[in-house]
């Protein structure tokens, strides 16, 4: 939560794809910020017992994909997120509201 990711979205893709139930999208302000957010997500979930089976895109940091099997986390820089537009690709999928204690940033 303290890494200040922006535009966080949780997209429910249950039954729509065979590789995950949820996609989590978030944006960093720079490639370095993207890498920092991705490492923090991986470390936090590892501490809670959820270990990634794959991490792609580090250390470059334009787009980091972290695969937790049922949940796939995408951390983008702004330009790359706009280019691939996963938000638009899944615009008809249900969005999971962020918790009451969460805001625009993670």
Rosetta blueprint (number, residue, H / E / L):
1 X L
2 X L
3 X L
4 X L
5 X L
6 X E
7 X E
8 X E
9 X E
10 X E
11 X E
12 X E
13 X L
14 X L
15 X L
16 X L
17 X L
18 X L
19 X L
20 X L
21 X L
22 X E
23 X E
24 X E
25 X E
26 X E
27 X E
28 X E
29 X L
30 X L
31 X H
32 X H
33 X H
34 X H
35 X H
36 X H
37 X H
38 X H
39 X H
40 X H
41 X H
42 X H
43 X H
44 X H
45 X H
46 X H
47 X H
48 X L
49 X L
50 X L
51 X L
52 X L
53 X L
54 X E
55 X E
56 X E
57 X L
58 X L
59 X L
60 X L
61 X L
62 X L
63 X E
64 X E
65 X E
66 X E
67 X E
68 X L
69 X L
70 X L
71 X E
72 X E
73 X E
74 X E
75 X E
76 X E
77 X E
78 X H
79 X H
80 X H
81 X H
82 X H
83 X H
84 X H
85 X L
86 X H
87 X H
88 X H
89 X H
90 X L
91 X L
92 X L
93 X L
94 X E
95 X E
96 X E
97 X L
98 X L
99 X L
100 X L
101 X L
102 X L
103 X L
104 X L
105 X L
106 X L
